[in-house]
Amino acid sequence: AVVVTTAMSAGDLTDDLTLARGGRGGGDSKAFIGISVGAGIPMGDFGSVAKQYSAAADSNKTRGYASTGFHFNVKAGTRFSDNVGGMIQIGGNMNGFNKADYLSANNLSTSGTFTASSYYIGSYLVGPYLTFPIGGKLSFDIRALVGLMTASYSQITTSGTIPIFNTTYSDVQKVNMAYCFGYNVGAGLKISMTDKMGFALNVDYLGGNPTSTGGSDTSTTGSSTKTTTYTHKSAMSTGILNLSVGLVFNL
């Protein structure tokens, strides 16, 4: 009877150790992959609704008029010890263009059709993370990542008719894709559902200062089209607060 009791105590200690490590399960697997989706709230000049180029000092800055949009990310990583690991993360944000604020802030009006495509902000990041068990099947992670940020800007199109000349017109404004150093700081709460899978709640801030290297403006009146290209550089301070939920799979 004494031998049986000792064996059970050893098993209890093993279970306690697993729980102390945050319920990671899977033989205390160190590697993982995860996918999350959620909302991205624009900040900085990216989300600004102020007048475009409101002062001489703003001539190299761009306001984004971005609205809250969709965020996703895919990540993979491994722990080097019980609490320290490294990870890579590929993410994307799709944010719409706030037409009403753009027209109002810049004292513009259009009697025709005004459309604007969505922004796409990409991020390709790598860096360390820390994980801390907080009891039971819960663990808390914090991360600091750096890498490449890309920005595909909104394409603005206005079109309509000119009754006096009985003709149509359109104007398409494009900005070249921008690239810059990007960073992400974030935290997450992981809830282990099985040895191999968990549920994650995440809060992240993605930041960067992408600078475009010009673009084009194509105007069409009737059958006549004129395209003007420009090389003026313009930066847009971009911040996005990403709130997401997802699944984490232990490998």
Disulfide bonds with the S-S distance in Angstrom:
none
